[in-house]
Amino acid sequence: MTRGLEAEYVQILRDYLDSQEEDELYGAQKLGKFLLRRDISPEEMVDLHGRALEKLGDVPEFVRASFRILTEVMIEYGNAQRSLNSWRSKHAQLQSEVAVASAMQQALLPQNMPTYPSVEIGAISIAAHEISGDYYDFMYVDEHQFSLTIGDITGKGIPAAMCMSMLKYAVDSLGEIRLGPDQMLRHLNRVVERNIDASMFVTMLFGCYDTQSHVFRYAVAGHEPGFLYRAQEGRFYDLAGSGVALGIDGNSQYKEQEVHLQIGDLLILLTDGVTECKLGRSYMTREELISNLQHEVHLPSQNMVDQIYRRLLMLTQFEQRDDYTMIVLKRI
Amino acid sequence: MELTIQTINHETEHCVVLGGEIDAYTGPKVKETLMSLIEPGMTLAVDLEAVEYMDSTGIGVFVAVMKASKKAGCPFYVQNMSSRVERLFRITGFYEFIAIRKGEDK
């Protein structure tokens, strides 16, 4: 501790003892903050106070001796402060690692939507925390077809991000050999089952859209059912399909489904962050979700997904509890 | 709403009564409790009646416990799930794999 500091402390003490004014106490508060910033420990402060007293006059022996007790006690406080500081720096380091993982994960999500003249696609994916367990991607197949994947990885944080990069790699590589949706999921299931922790699994819908015939062929692995909106009827239907989530059983089989879109029809694909919205004390029902979707079906696909997100966020009083992803594909 | 865990030990069965919310934050505690009760020759039953919320992390816990109990030769059941939890079990396809005990029969 510097001499200057000691002299300043003596001055503060002397001024206060002379005047007993509140203002002097304010000076002491400021000094306290300064000492904290300089990492001066409580025991050093007690020592400083003892030395300052000696400068002010004759200190009785029992007071001098009592400082040894106080110093011993304060050492414990000092230890607690030092360990807090070390946790703080570890926390900052972890936070920066999470930020790097979060940025890497963003890079795995598609940067551009596929553009074909007869379909319009909108997508939104918002993580509840830094790292998302939701995954979606589009893949160019040929000039008339593209495939799409939407998935939800259980758990959050770094394990979800690592699993996502594995999934993307697997989907990209298997995409090269043009598997049907059922076969795609069968292969992905093996990859997931072999490579991730027993308590993790992945729900997924994988499909392929033909922009000439407007047929969407897809298969589902334990994923939240999406919707098919029939514009002519103004009605929503559940996008049929069932199958076991990826990673639960290595031998699961999947079934290919098919829907045909008319002009104005919509495919709405989502993750459970959309359906598990909590409105006050209860959860949103599928009927309530449909009525919210109904309000926005007239919008262009990207505006529609953005608007529905805002609408649901407002209904949940801005508390987004789970990762949220929605893709809307409209035949135009 | 926090998680509550109550374990009742019968002669041949451990019954774990769960309540509240099972999600990414409470899931590890549930997993730790259930894993510690997997014993060959004993049955492990989980009562879900008081569970108000479960997300896919919760299902993940049960997947892991089911796999571990199968390996250890310890029958594992769940009972009294709410319709909301049952929906989640059905959508993920996990319903086909897990043994479900209906009603209170023991």
Interface residues (C-beta under 8 A of the other chain):
Chain A: D152 T154 G155 K156 G157 D197 A198 S199 M200 F201 T203 A221 G222 H223 E224 P225 S242 G243 V244 A245 G247 I248 D249 S252 D272 E276 Y283 D322
Chain B: A24 G27 K31 D55 S56 T57 I59 G60 V61 V63 A64 K67 A68 R84 I91 T92 G93 F94 E96 F97
